[in-house]
Every structure is written in C-alpha cells, then in structure tokens.
Amino acid sequence: KEFTAAGYDKWPICMAKTHLSISHDPDVKGAPSGYLFPIRDIRAATGARFLYPLGGTMQTMPALSKVPAMVNIDVTGDGVITGLR
C-alpha cells in the first residue's frame, strides 16, 4: 500500500536472493519445486526506479549517503582543490 501511495506500484521488480540457489535457501541446489519463497522486506531503489524484495536472510550492500561527497569539494580561484577526504 505504501509503494502504491508513493507511485511506485508500476516499477519493475528485481529479486534479491542468494546466488547459490534459485530459491531463498543457499543449501537448496538445482531447480527445486514445491517450496515457499519467503519475502522478509521490500525496498525501493528510487534513483534506479525499481523495487527489490529480499528473500530469506539476504544481505544487501550499504547505500550511498544522502549527501554526495562532491557537495563538499571545491576548487579555489588559484586552483587548489578543497573538501577531499
């Protein structure tokens, strides 16, 4: 309901699951059938405009900060770069 209210309901879906199996369980090999695929969360990649459900205990990489580092970088009149860490 939240994604629909935000206008994300027509976005494509990209499943986040283990690379070791087509299921959510890395111990289940091959092409299993007859299993339930538990979705523990659904997240929105708003910049890329897609939703990604998380299957099982899938971990994701941390996102970028809300303020890009380039906001703090500047070049002075004499060509000195400031704001780099």
Secondary structure, 3 states (H helix, E strand, C coil): CHHHHCCCCCCCECCECCCCCCCCCCCCCCCCCCCCCCEEEEEEECCCCEEEEEECCCCCCCCCCCCCHHHHCEECCCCCEECCC
